[in-house]
Amino acid sequence: MLAQFTQNHGQPNSTTLSCSNLSFKIKDQLILNNINLNIPSGKISALIGPNGSGKSTLLKLLTGLITPDQGQIYLNQSELHSLKRKEIAKHIAFLPQRSAIPDQFTVIDLILAGRYPHQGLFKRLQTKDEHIINWALDVTNMTTYRKRHLHQLSGGQQQRAWLAMILAQETSLILLDEPTTYLDIKHQLQMIELIKNLNIKHNKTILWVLHDLNQAIQNSDYLFVLKNGQLTTQGTPKQLITDNKLAETFEITIDSTHYQQQHILVFSKWHCCEKFRFEYGVAIN
């Protein structure tokens, strides 16, 4: 039954999320100004930009956790703030950057909470609920930890448990706020690969905030670039690099070279230089 559910879970993605003329301020400070975007369905999109550019705030707006001062957000052509929280949670799953660990919660307790939009409180699990929970555990490699208390897990295991919880929501759209933060490089790469597989194998639309520009370029199909609360540009990694838009936004120099038949991008500022292998089909001509 798990194999059958997993196969069915890869049906075409129909959830759409967009915003128009979106602005948000705290007191008299404008945090986001006139944002217009449409998240590509079935793709991995990254929201990137310098610190303090409004990335996390935009994710909270797009999930309905906070209300814009101006503009509209549309979920499947319906105005987001006309929908109840439970209805939104059936379509959008959101994993914030920091999540408090409930005392005495086990992994399975946490994942069960992800089924709330579909079953409500104090309702018995149905067969479908059990299949989805088992699928979420399997996809995140957390099956053997299902009865483990969260405080007994490593940082990487805890992050996978939270990811399993939002997968249990059974949404086609997943928003992630810096999912690799606080993880060492090994667990960062594991988390990125897991999320990419959710897109490739299970047709999840992903919008993630990534602090690491290298990771965003290598692992995303589309980039939204914020600076000082404004959406300065958007496009594929190749488009933004060849147009020099990323260099302008981050105030760096981006050069390209070749080494052993690999495209190499060199990011430089002052006397610092960081190199990485530029793969996943983005070529610099």
C-alpha positions in Angstrom: 0.0 0.0 0.0 2.9 2.4 0.7 4.3 1.9 -2.8 0.9 2.6 -4.3 0.4 5.7 -2.2 3.9 7.0 -3.2 3.1 6.5 -6.8 -0.2 8.3 -6.5 1.5 11.1 -4.7 3.3 12.1 -7.8 0.3 13.4 -9.7 0.6 16.8 -11.5 0.9 19.8 -9.2 -2.1 22.1 -9.4 -1.6 24.5 -6.5 -0.8 28.1 -7.5 0.5 30.8 -5.2 1.1 34.4 -6.2 1.1 38.0 -4.9 0.4 41.4 -6.3 1.7 44.8 -5.1 2.5 43.3 -1.7 3.8 45.7 0.9 4.4 45.2 4.7 5.7 47.5 7.4 6.4 47.4 11.1 5.5 50.6 12.7 6.9 53.2 10.2 9.5 50.9 8.8 8.8 49.5 5.3 10.0 45.9 5.3 8.6 44.8 1.9 7.7 47.2 -0.9 5.4 46.4 -3.9 6.3 42.7 -4.3 4.9 40.9 -7.4 5.7 37.2 -7.9 4.2 33.9 -9.1 5.8 30.7 -7.8 6.4 28.3 -10.7 4.4 25.1 -10.1 6.4 21.9 -10.0 9.7 23.7 -9.7 12.3 24.5 -6.9 12.5 28.3 -6.5 14.8 30.0 -4.1 14.3 33.3 -2.4 17.7 34.9 -1.9 19.1 38.3 -0.9 21.4 40.0 1.6 20.6 39.8 5.3 17.6 41.9 6.3 16.1 42.0 2.8 12.7 40.7 4.0 12.9 37.0 2.9 11.5 35.4 6.0 8.8 38.1 6.3 7.7 37.3 2.7 7.4 33.6 3.5 5.2 34.5 6.5 3.0 36.7 4.3 2.6 34.0 1.7 1.5 31.5 4.3 -1.0 33.9 5.9 0.8 34.1 9.2 0.9 37.8 9.0 -1.3 40.3 7.0 0.1 42.7 4.4 -0.5 46.4 4.7 -1.1 46.6 0.9 -1.6 44.1 -1.9 -3.1 40.7 -2.4 -2.0 37.1 -2.1 -3.8 34.5 -4.2 -3.9 30.7 -3.5 -5.5 28.9 -6.4 -7.0 32.2 -7.6 -8.7 32.7 -4.2 -7.6 35.6 -2.0 -5.5 34.0 0.8 -6.9 36.0 3.7 -10.5 35.0 2.7 -9.6 31.4 3.5 -9.6 29.7 6.9 -6.2 28.6 8.4 -7.2 25.0 8.1 -8.0 25.3 4.4 -4.6 27.1 3.7 -2.8 24.3 5.6 -4.3 21.8 3.2 -2.4 23.5 0.3 0.7 25.1 1.8 3.1 23.6 4.3 5.6 25.9 6.0 8.7 25.1 8.0 10.1 28.2 9.7 13.8 28.7 10.5 13.4 27.9 14.1 10.8 25.6 15.6 10.5 25.1 19.4 10.7 21.4 20.3 7.6 20.3 22.3 8.5 18.7 25.6 8.1 14.9 25.7 7.1 14.8 22.0 8.2 11.8 20.0 8.8 11.8 16.3 5.5 10.1 15.7 3.7 12.7 17.9 5.1 15.5 15.8 4.2 13.9 12.5 0.6 13.2 13.8 0.3 17.0 14.3 0.8 17.4 10.5 -2.4 15.6 9.9 -4.5 18.1 11.8 -5.7 20.0 8.7 -7.3 16.8 7.3 -8.7 15.2 10.5 -9.0 17.8 13.2 -8.5 17.2 16.9 -9.5 14.1 18.8 -10.4 12.2 15.6 -9.2 8.6 15.1 -6.6 7.9 12.4 -8.0 6.5 9.2 -6.2 4.1 6.9 -5.2 6.9 4.6 -3.7 8.9 7.5 -1.6 5.9 8.5 -0.3 5.5 4.9 0.6 9.1 4.7 2.4 9.1 8.0 4.4 6.0 7.1 5.2 7.6 3.7 6.5 10.8 5.4 8.7 8.7 7.8 10.0 6.6 4.9 10.8 9.6 2.6 12.7 11.4 5.4 14.5 8.2 6.6 13.0 8.6 10.0 11.1 5.3 10.3 13.5 3.8 12.8 13.2 6.9 15.0 9.4 7.1 15.1 9.3 6.4 18.8 12.3 8.4 19.7 11.9 11.7 21.7 12.8 14.8 19.8 15.3 16.0 22.3 17.2 12.7 21.9 17.9 13.4 18.2 20.7 15.1 16.5 20.2 18.4 14.7 19.9 16.8 11.3 17.5 14.2 12.6 15.3 16.9 14.3 15.2 18.8 11.0 14.1 15.6 9.1 11.4 15.0 11.8 10.0 18.5 11.2 10.1 18.0 7.5 8.2 14.7 7.9 5.6 16.6 9.9 4.9 19.1 7.1 4.9 16.2 4.5 2.1 14.7 6.6 0.1 17.8 5.7 -0.2 16.3 2.2 0.3 19.6 0.4 1.7 20.1 -3.0 3.4 23.4 -2.1 6.2 23.5 0.5 7.8 26.7 1.9 11.1 26.4 3.8 12.9 29.1 5.7 16.7 28.3 5.6 16.2 24.5 6.1 20.0 23.9 6.2 20.7 26.5 9.0 22.5 25.1 12.1 23.4 21.9 10.2 27.0 20.9 9.4 28.0 20.5 5.8 27.3 16.8 5.7 23.7 17.2 6.9 23.2 20.3 4.8 23.9 18.3 1.7 21.7 15.4 2.9 18.8 17.9 3.6 19.2 19.5 0.2 19.2 16.1 -1.6 16.1 15.1 0.3 14.2 18.2 -0.6 15.2 17.9 -4.3 13.9 14.4 -4.3 10.5 15.7 -3.0 10.4 17.8 -6.1 11.7 15.3 -8.6 10.0 12.1 -7.4 6.9 13.4 -5.7 6.2 16.6 -7.7 6.3 19.0 -4.8 6.6 22.7 -5.6 9.3 24.1 -3.4 10.0 27.7 -2.3 13.0 27.9 0.0 15.0 30.7 1.5 18.7 29.8 1.3 21.5 31.9 2.8 24.2 30.2 0.8 24.2 31.6 -2.7 26.2 28.6 -4.0 23.5 26.2 -2.8 20.7 28.3 -4.2 22.3 28.5 -7.7 23.2 24.8 -7.9 19.9 23.4 -6.5 17.1 25.7 -7.7 15.3 26.1 -11.0 14.3 29.7 -10.4 15.5 32.6 -8.3 13.7 35.5 -6.7 16.1 38.2 -5.5 15.3 40.6 -2.7 17.2 43.6 -1.6 16.1 46.3 0.8 12.6 45.0 0.8 12.2 45.0 -3.0 12.1 42.3 -5.6 15.0 43.5 -7.7 15.0 40.7 -10.2 14.0 37.1 -10.9 14.8 34.4 -13.4 16.7 31.2 -13.9 20.2 31.0 -12.4 21.8 31.1 -15.9 19.7 34.2 -16.8 20.7 36.1 -13.6 24.4 35.2 -13.8 24.8 36.2 -17.5 22.8 39.4 -16.9 25.1 40.2 -13.9 22.0 40.7 -11.7 23.3 38.6 -8.9 26.6 40.4 -8.8 24.9 43.8 -8.6 22.5 42.6 -5.8 25.2 41.1 -3.6 27.9 43.6 -4.6 30.3 41.0 -5.6 32.2 40.0 -8.7 31.3 36.8 -10.5 33.8 35.3 -13.0 33.7 32.0 -14.8 36.3 29.5 -15.8 36.7 25.9 -16.8 38.5 23.1 -14.9 38.4 19.4 -15.9 35.3 20.0 -18.1 33.4 21.6 -15.3 32.0 25.2 -15.3 33.5 27.0 -12.3 32.1 30.3 -10.9 34.3 32.4 -8.8 32.6 34.8 -6.3 35.0 37.5 -5.1 34.8 40.6 -2.9 37.8 42.3 -1.4 40.4 39.6 -1.0 38.0 36.8 -0.3 37.4 34.2 -3.0 35.0 31.2 -2.9 34.9 28.6 -5.6 32.4 25.8 -6.3 31.5 23.3 -9.0 28.7 24.8 -11.1 26.6 21.9 -12.2 23.0 20.9 -12.8 22.8 22.0 -16.4 23.6 25.7 -16.0 26.3 26.6 -18.5 28.3 29.8 -18.7 29.1 30.7 -22.3 
